[in-house]
Amino acid sequence: MAKAKTVYSCTECGAQFPKWTGQCQECGDWNTLQEEVAPQKVAAATNPKAARFEGFAPKADVQKLQTVSVKGTPRFGSGLAELDRVLGGGLVPGSVILLGGDPGIGKSTLILQSLALLSDKNNTLYVTGEESAEQIALRAQRLGVQDADVSLLADNQLESILDVAVQYKPDVLVVDSIQTLYTDTLQSAPGSVAQVRETASRLVRFGKQTKTIVILVGHVTKEGALAGPRVLEHMVDTVLYFEGEQNSTFRLIRAIKNRFGAVNEIGVFAMTDTGLKEVSNPSAMFIKRTQEDATGSVVLVSQEGTRPLLVEVQSLVDQSSLANPRRVTVGLDNQRLAMLLAVVNRHAGYSLHDQDVFVNVIGGVKVHEPAADLAILLSVLSSYKNRRLDSDLAVFGEVGLTGEIRPVQRGLDRIREVEKLGFRRLIMPKGNQSGVKSKKLEIIAVNTLEQAVRIAFDQ
């Protein structure tokens, strides 16, 4: 087959050139030329199978919206309930999933464990471009899944991978990782923008036309974003992030895009010597306290998708020796902390302008919803006043700039989670109290930050 011609297109103005130059001759921008496959006219394929493989799908018919038949999306389990939760109920045939995460976080471990469970009833093909088959086999022995019927292919050339996939006809195809693949139609190195875009595009096309579930493992940059072109996230159906602190046993998998389910769902795993273990009740794991009388600690009732999650927020407030006191957060928005400290100064009468403030969410959990505001401030004031809060107290609520406590979403789900875990008191926004009653839980509804502080510290 003749080698495809390539051109260099400017990402700013779209101009095309036969050779790469540092500056675009049309718009004048520098370093904007990227290699692409030149568009070609192709003759109609005579072999139906070859046509399907090369991407020449049958002509689509125009349909009226009201005549389109709506059926339930067929799904089957991945073998891991926490992963199914994030996916929206399971894997969908023909879907393309992009899984990203920091190096060493456990992406390959998660994939191998899931494939081992899927291989009982489905054909699975694991394509590894980073490791050898022996390395995968060693990991399988450590995980105790060495007897699983998983097929391995150690290759990173796209054309040969697709040839094997067409012959093998897997139900689930895993590519680890997309940054290691290359196609002979491009001259650039594996991992370049052009290679990632072209290889991912052809894998997506293969998955859609053959109804194969394609799982692409992706690298992340030092900023935490998926490496490669942004269009990579637009091409796939689902984008998952596998995250967690390296020195923590907990791992969270989060959906930030899902065409077949809700986003912002999370699945919780614990990393052990024998692989990842599912955590069915993460709230009980994240609120294990070693000191019941510690100051600066409060339990936050967070919400991740449809799952309520109780986590411990700890704060340390100390006299600062710097002209500009430090504001440091782990697992929280640093800018929001600065705003909340201004609110507590204006509406609760506590000036922390000369104090260093450190706030941490225990367990490596990242919380970015405004419902954490009240818990953060009560934790900070507990450390500043050196007065502990009750160990059976839980808190949630958004704090407005005028000092009011605003209602948050899914208040009833949060209340039920607090009640289930045996807490006896809950401070929450009054706007979430409507129609809520509990025999085991004392619900304290507040309207203002000043009122919440007075009740929390029994002033």
Buried (B, 14 or more C-beta within 10 A) or exposed (E): EEEBEBBBBBEEEEBEBEEBEEEBEEEEEEEBBBBBBEEEEEEEBEEEEEBBBBBBEEEEEEEEEEEEEEEEEEBBBBBBEBBBBBBBBBBBBBBBBBBBBBEEBBBBBBBBBBBBBBBEEBBBBBBBBBBEEEEBBEBBEBBEBEEBEBBBBBBBBBEEBBEBBBEEEBBBBBBBBBBBBBBEBBEBEBBBBBBBBBBBBBBBBBBBBBEBBBBBBBBBEEEEEBBBBEEBBEBBBBBBBBBBBEEBBBBBBBBBEBEBBEBBBBBBBBBEEEBBBBBEEBBEBBBEEEEEEBBBBBBBBBBBBEBBBBBBBBBBBEEBEEEEBEBEBBBBBEEBBEEBBEBBEBBBEBEBEEBBBBBBBBBBBBBEBBBBBBBBBBBBBBBBBEBBBBBBBBBBBBBBEEBBBBBBEBBEBBBBBBBBBEBBBBBBBBBBBEEBEEEEBEBBBBBBBBBBBEBBBEE
